[in-house]
Amino acid sequence: MPSPRFGRLPEERRARILGVARSHLARGADLAPYNLIIADAGISKTTAYLYFDGKGDLIAEVQRDLAERLSAVIGSWRPVRSVRTFWAQLRATSDALHRHLVEHPDDLALLGQGFGESDTKDSDAWFVAMLEDGVLHGVIRGDIDSGLLLAATRAVFREADKYVLAGLLRGSPIDPKPVWELLRGLWSAPVRGRGART
């Protein structure tokens, strides 16, 4: 965790230091010497140690900043009025994140290295609000324990993110249809009919 001194820096200065660090780390954390990062950020080694205990501390701050930036792109889940607007908001959120990663290749590279794999309270709130809205509008089945449904949905999103991320990193277009079908399958109530077990 950075020292309070780093937090008191002007926003522009903090953003510059983190931007330089992000750019270096995007090429690979092992390929980014701490001394080179701080030199390129325009701070002396002595000053750097007033802000961070070392490279690990700086990496943790870049990861926290990345999570905050991505959270801003995703935004909060806004209550919807219909099934159609539920899927529209989910797709719009996905599209916004996709655009951000295409426009910010350093963020894409960091995610590819696993920098964005930690769950946050913001993401928990987003998932809970989205699931509650989906159940309310009949998009998501309501007969499953909410904790289990949350865990299963998060797992599907995590794997779908890896699938899409791998394509973006390769520069290959990804067909999102299988991801949407997987979500529909997870969230749909079983259809009872001829030959169905009871």
Backbone hydrogen bonds, N-H to C=O, Kabsch-Sander energy under -0.5 kcal/mol:
donor,donor_aa,acceptor,acceptor_aa,energy
3,S,51,Y,-2.8
6,F,3,S,-1.0
7,G,3,S,-1.2
8,R,4,P,-1.3
9,L,5,R,-0.5
9,L,6,F,-1.2
13,R,10,P,-0.6
14,R,10,P,-2.4
15,A,11,E,-2.8
16,R,12,E,-2.0
17,I,13,R,-2.3
18,L,14,R,-2.6
19,G,15,A,-2.5
20,V,16,R,-2.4
21,A,17,I,-2.3
22,R,18,L,-2.9
23,S,19,G,-2.2
24,H,20,V,-2.2
25,L,21,A,-3.0
26,A,22,R,-2.0
27,R,23,S,-0.6
27,R,24,H,-1.1
28,G,25,L,-1.6
31,L,28,G,-1.1
32,A,29,A,-1.1
37,I,33,P,-2.2
38,I,34,Y,-2.6
39,A,35,N,-2.0
40,D,36,L,-2.6
41,A,37,I,-1.6
42,G,39,A,-1.2
43,I,38,I,-2.5
48,A,44,S,-2.7
49,Y,45,K,-1.9
50,L,46,T,-0.6
50,L,47,T,-1.2
51,Y,47,T,-0.8
51,Y,48,A,-1.0
52,F,48,A,-2.9
58,L,54,G,-1.9
59,I,55,K,-2.9
60,A,56,G,-2.2
61,E,57,D,-1.7
62,V,58,L,-2.3
63,Q,59,I,-2.5
64,R,60,A,-2.3
65,D,61,E,-2.6
66,L,62,V,-2.5
67,A,63,Q,-2.4
68,E,64,R,-2.2
69,R,65,D,-2.7
70,L,66,L,-2.7
71,S,67,A,-2.2
72,A,68,E,-1.8
73,V,69,R,-1.6
74,I,70,L,-2.5
75,G,71,S,-2.9
78,R,76,S,-0.5
86,F,82,S,-1.8
87,W,83,V,-2.2
88,A,84,R,-2.1
89,Q,85,T,-2.3
90,L,86,F,-2.2
91,R,87,W,-2.6
92,A,88,A,-2.6
93,T,89,Q,-2.4
94,S,90,L,-2.0
95,D,91,R,-2.9
96,A,92,A,-2.3
97,L,93,T,-2.1
98,H,94,S,-2.4
99,R,95,D,-2.7
100,H,96,A,-2.2
101,L,97,L,-2.2
102,V,98,H,-2.0
103,E,99,R,-2.5
104,H,100,H,-1.6
107,D,104,H,-0.8
108,L,104,H,-1.7
109,A,105,P,-2.7
110,L,106,D,-2.5
111,L,107,D,-2.5
112,G,108,L,-2.1
113,Q,109,A,-1.0
113,Q,110,L,-0.7
114,G,111,L,-1.7
115,F,110,L,-2.5
117,E,114,G,-1.1
124,D,120,T,-2.3
125,A,121,K,-2.6
126,W,122,D,-2.2
127,F,123,S,-2.6
128,V,124,D,-2.7
129,A,125,A,-2.4
130,M,126,W,-2.5
131,L,127,F,-2.8
132,E,128,V,-2.6
133,D,129,A,-2.2
134,G,130,M,-2.5
135,V,131,L,-2.6
136,L,132,E,-2.4
137,H,133,D,-1.8
138,G,135,V,-1.3
139,V,134,G,-2.2
140,I,134,G,-1.7
141,R,187,W,-2.6
149,L,145,D,-2.7
150,L,146,S,-2.4
151,A,147,G,-2.3
152,A,148,L,-2.8
153,T,149,L,-2.5
154,R,150,L,-2.7
155,A,151,A,-2.1
156,V,152,A,-2.2
157,F,153,T,-2.7
158,R,154,R,-2.8
159,E,155,A,-2.3
160,A,156,V,-2.7
161,D,157,F,-2.9
162,K,158,R,-1.9
163,Y,159,E,-2.2
164,V,160,A,-2.6
165,L,161,D,-3.1
166,A,162,K,-2.4
167,G,163,Y,-1.4
168,L,164,V,-2.4
169,L,165,L,-2.7
170,R,166,A,-1.6
171,G,167,G,-1.1
172,S,167,G,-2.4
179,V,176,P,-0.8
180,W,176,P,-1.9
181,E,177,K,-2.5
182,L,178,P,-2.2
183,L,179,V,-2.2
184,R,180,W,-2.5
185,G,181,E,-2.4
186,L,182,L,-2.3
187,W,183,L,-2.6
188,S,184,R,-1.6
192,R,190,P,-0.6
193,G,191,V,-0.5
196,A,193,G,-2.2
